[in-house]
Amino acid sequence: MPVLTEESLIQIRRDLHAMPELALNEVRTEAYLEKVISGFNQAHLTVKHIADLPTALLVRVAGSHPKRTLGYRTDIDALPVSEKTGLPFASKNPGVMHACGHDIHMTVALGVLSYFSEHQPTDNMIFFFQPAEESKNGGKLAYELGVLEGEWRPDEFYGLHDNPDLPAGAIGCRMGTLFAGTTEVNIDLEGKGGHAATRKMPTTWWWLRRN
């Protein structure tokens, strides 16, 4: 199969956009990705599945004269959001939508993998189609399962996030942190009952932030 064309990539992105699935339930998504990948030149490709993380998919591209292994990761899950765009390829799963660009991320990964399936890279490459990025810690689960070890361990790992504020074809990058992340902290408070709408709550939260 030749390298995926622009027309093919547009159709792939629309197909993926129409079938969004939540964290660890990306069954149709994983099957679709694997079907596309099965059409690539398999001469230098190895596909890996993880029994304890069944919607994850890894593909290794053997380099011609490898000195390192480069990893490329894409997230594959969607968000619990109802789509109201009215597009012909809008989500067909009520209450679930690719509202964070993971459909684009997957399409880019397939495009890059398609190219290197036909043009063997010098270094080894690992493509990681990671489930559960939005919730349920898919990356952490994969790490704890030892998925990225041995010949599947990248020396460097890359990924992207689409940004509609940048013109088409532009790539934004920087040293250090580029995107914000969230961390949840659960706190148990013991004391007299109360209501979150009382006047004293702002003072309470200020004290918690300070301490």
C-alpha positions as a Python dict, from the first residue, in 0.01 Angstrom:
ca = {
    (1, 'M'): (0, 0, 0),
    (2, 'P'): (141, 345, -88),
    (3, 'V'): (184, 616, 175),
    (4, 'L'): (-153, 749, 288),
    (5, 'T'): (-270, 1038, 73),
    (6, 'E'): (-414, 1365, 201),
    (7, 'E'): (-758, 1251, 89),
    (8, 'S'): (-720, 923, 278),
    (9, 'L'): (-605, 1101, 593),
    (10, 'I'): (-901, 1338, 585),
    (11, 'Q'): (-1138, 1041, 558),
    (12, 'I'): (-959, 858, 841),
    (13, 'R'): (-989, 1161, 1066),
    (14, 'R'): (-1360, 1189, 991),
    (15, 'D'): (-1416, 818, 1052),
    (16, 'L'): (-1241, 841, 1389),
    (17, 'H'): (-1428, 1158, 1480),
    (18, 'A'): (-1759, 980, 1424),
    (19, 'M'): (-1673, 689, 1658),
    (20, 'P'): (-1547, 847, 1983),
    (21, 'E'): (-1510, 619, 2285),
    (22, 'L'): (-1431, 689, 2648),
    (23, 'A'): (-1121, 581, 2842),
    (24, 'L'): (-1045, 207, 2835),
    (25, 'N'): (-1348, 144, 2612),
    (26, 'E'): (-1182, 235, 2281),
    (27, 'V'): (-1266, -104, 2127),
    (28, 'R'): (-1389, 12, 1785),
    (29, 'T'): (-1118, 277, 1772),
    (30, 'E'): (-840, 22, 1833),
    (31, 'A'): (-989, -215, 1575),
    (32, 'Y'): (-1007, 65, 1319),
    (33, 'L'): (-647, 168, 1382),
    (34, 'E'): (-527, -190, 1348),
    (35, 'K'): (-720, -236, 1025),
    (36, 'V'): (-556, 72, 872),
    (37, 'I'): (-210, -39, 991),
    (38, 'S'): (-263, -389, 850),
    (39, 'G'): (-275, -231, 505),
    (40, 'F'): (77, -86, 539),
    (41, 'N'): (394, -252, 417),
    (42, 'Q'): (468, -498, 700),
    (43, 'A'): (832, -567, 608),
    (44, 'H'): (976, -368, 900),
    (45, 'L'): (670, -354, 1130),
    (46, 'T'): (588, -549, 1445),
    (47, 'V'): (250, -504, 1614),
    (48, 'K'): (213, -557, 1988),
    (49, 'H'): (-101, -604, 2197),
    (50, 'I'): (-128, -592, 2578),
    (51, 'A'): (-366, -842, 2735),
    (52, 'D'): (-414, -632, 3049),
    (53, 'L'): (-464, -312, 2846),
    (54, 'P'): (-655, -444, 2544),
    (55, 'T'): (-734, -114, 2373),
    (56, 'A'): (-367, -14, 2363),
    (57, 'L'): (-175, -72, 2042),
    (58, 'L'): (199, -53, 1977),
    (59, 'V'): (384, -76, 1648),
    (60, 'R'): (761, -109, 1618),
    (61, 'V'): (944, -5, 1304),
    (62, 'A'): (1285, -170, 1273),
    (63, 'G'): (1554, 75, 1169),
    (64, 'S'): (1812, 1, 900),
    (65, 'H'): (2116, 96, 1114),
    (66, 'P'): (1970, 180, 1456),
    (67, 'K'): (2164, 366, 1722),
    (68, 'R'): (1856, 456, 1926),
    (69, 'T'): (1481, 401, 1949),
    (70, 'L'): (1245, 693, 1899),
    (71, 'G'): (894, 680, 2045),
    (72, 'Y'): (587, 854, 1907),
    (73, 'R'): (272, 855, 2116),
    (74, 'T'): (-87, 946, 2037),
    (75, 'D'): (-391, 944, 2265),
    (76, 'I'): (-702, 766, 2136),
    (77, 'D'): (-986, 827, 2384),
    (78, 'A'): (-1261, 1089, 2373),
    (79, 'L'): (-1453, 1307, 2621),
    (80, 'P'): (-1801, 1279, 2774),
    (81, 'V'): (-1926, 1576, 2568),
    (82, 'S'): (-2232, 1599, 2345),
    (83, 'E'): (-2147, 1715, 1994),
    (84, 'K'): (-2371, 1982, 1842),
    (85, 'T'): (-2171, 2075, 1532),
    (86, 'G'): (-2418, 1932, 1283),
    (87, 'L'): (-2130, 1803, 1072),
    (88, 'P'): (-2194, 1501, 847),
    (89, 'F'): (-1915, 1315, 1033),
    (90, 'A'): (-2028, 1423, 1381),
    (91, 'S'): (-2016, 1177, 1670),
    (92, 'K'): (-2251, 883, 1638),
    (93, 'N'): (-2207, 798, 2008),
    (94, 'P'): (-2448, 1013, 2212),
    (95, 'G'): (-2278, 1205, 2490),
    (96, 'V'): (-1926, 1128, 2365),
    (97, 'M'): (-1712, 1345, 2139),
    (98, 'H'): (-1356, 1393, 2016),
    (99, 'A'): (-1356, 1745, 2156),
    (100, 'C'): (-983, 1754, 2235),
    (101, 'G'): (-831, 1662, 1901),
    (102, 'H'): (-743, 1298, 1960),
    (103, 'D'): (-897, 1210, 1623),
    (104, 'I'): (-641, 1441, 1462),
    (105, 'H'): (-359, 1304, 1679),
    (106, 'M'): (-436, 947, 1569),
    (107, 'T'): (-456, 1050, 1205),
    (108, 'V'): (-118, 1222, 1219),
    (109, 'A'): (36, 914, 1385),
    (110, 'L'): (-106, 690, 1113),
    (111, 'G'): (28, 924, 847),
    (112, 'V'): (378, 923, 997),
    (113, 'L'): (371, 545, 1045),
    (114, 'S'): (249, 500, 688),
    (115, 'Y'): (548, 697, 559),
    (116, 'F'): (804, 501, 759),
    (117, 'S'): (648, 169, 661),
    (118, 'E'): (752, 254, 305),
    (119, 'H'): (1070, 446, 389),
    (120, 'Q'): (1262, 245, 650),
    (121, 'P'): (1406, 481, 912),
    (122, 'T'): (1768, 465, 1022),
    (123, 'D'): (1672, 434, 1390),
    (124, 'N'): (1409, 208, 1543),
    (125, 'M'): (1070, 367, 1606),
    (126, 'I'): (789, 283, 1848),
    (127, 'F'): (436, 409, 1783),
    (128, 'F'): (217, 398, 2094),
    (129, 'F'): (-159, 438, 2046),
    (130, 'Q'): (-242, 508, 2410),
    (131, 'P'): (-587, 462, 2561),
    (132, 'A'): (-727, 655, 2855),
    (133, 'E'): (-544, 985, 2832),
    (134, 'E'): (-838, 1196, 2951),
    (135, 'S'): (-904, 980, 3256),
    (136, 'K'): (-809, 646, 3416),
    (137, 'N'): (-434, 699, 3365),
    (138, 'G'): (-370, 496, 3049),
    (139, 'G'): (-6, 604, 3028),
    (140, 'K'): (58, 513, 3390),
    (141, 'L'): (-112, 176, 3345),
    (142, 'A'): (108, 99, 3045),
    (143, 'Y'): (421, 196, 3236),
    (144, 'E'): (327, -16, 3538),
    (145, 'L'): (261, -314, 3308),
    (146, 'G'): (613, -285, 3170),
    (147, 'V'): (484, -228, 2819),
    (148, 'L'): (772, -1, 2718),
    (149, 'E'): (1063, -226, 2813),
    (150, 'G'): (1329, -419, 2626),
    (151, 'E'): (1320, -358, 2253),
    (152, 'W'): (1002, -156, 2307),
    (153, 'R'): (1174, 100, 2529),
    (154, 'P'): (1223, 437, 2354),
    (155, 'D'): (1530, 647, 2420),
    (156, 'E'): (1322, 953, 2338),
    (157, 'F'): (946, 1001, 2328),
    (158, 'Y'): (753, 1251, 2117),
    (159, 'G'): (390, 1353, 2077),
    (160, 'L'): (182, 1649, 1968),
    (161, 'H'): (-132, 1842, 2049),
    (162, 'D'): (-319, 2024, 1778),
    (163, 'N'): (-360, 2400, 1827),
    (164, 'P'): (-617, 2584, 1611),
    (165, 'D'): (-449, 2916, 1700),
    (166, 'L'): (-148, 2822, 1484),
    (167, 'P'): (-164, 2840, 1104),
    (168, 'A'): (-178, 2512, 913),
    (169, 'G'): (170, 2365, 874),
    (170, 'A'): (319, 2548, 1171),
    (171, 'I'): (470, 2359, 1465),
    (172, 'G'): (503, 2519, 1809),
    (173, 'C'): (759, 2388, 2056),
    (174, 'R'): (973, 2499, 2349),
    (175, 'M'): (1215, 2365, 2605),
    (176, 'G'): (1045, 2256, 2925),
    (177, 'T'): (672, 2248, 2992),
    (178, 'L'): (451, 2344, 2698),
    (179, 'F'): (102, 2248, 2812),
    (180, 'A'): (-82, 2267, 3139),
    (181, 'G'): (-175, 1956, 3334),
    (182, 'T'): (-415, 1888, 3617),
    (183, 'T'): (-367, 1705, 3942),
    (184, 'E'): (-652, 1621, 4177),
    (185, 'V'): (-605, 1644, 4551),
    (186, 'N'): (-862, 1490, 4783),
    (187, 'I'): (-888, 1640, 5132),
    (188, 'D'): (-1091, 1506, 5424),
    (189, 'L'): (-1213, 1777, 5661),
    (190, 'E'): (-1327, 1692, 6012),
    (191, 'G'): (-1539, 1940, 6205),
    (192, 'K'): (-1886, 2087, 6232),
    (193, 'G'): (-2120, 2053, 5937),
    (194, 'G'): (-2169, 2346, 5706),
    (195, 'H'): (-2266, 2455, 5357),
    (196, 'A'): (-2035, 2545, 5071),
    (197, 'A'): (-2232, 2862, 4997),
    (198, 'T'): (-2169, 3026, 5336),
    (199, 'R'): (-1961, 3343, 5352),
    (200, 'K'): (-1678, 3178, 5543),
    (201, 'M'): (-1593, 2932, 5265),
    (202, 'P'): (-1362, 3171, 5072),
    (203, 'T'): (-1160, 3223, 5389),
    (204, 'T'): (-1149, 2848, 5444),
    (205, 'W'): (-1024, 2780, 5091),
    (206, 'W'): (-771, 3063, 5119),
    (207, 'W'): (-637, 2898, 5435),
    (208, 'L'): (-616, 2559, 5259),
    (209, 'R'): (-429, 2707, 4966),
    (210, 'R'): (-191, 2886, 5197),
    (211, 'N'): (-129, 2582, 5414),
}
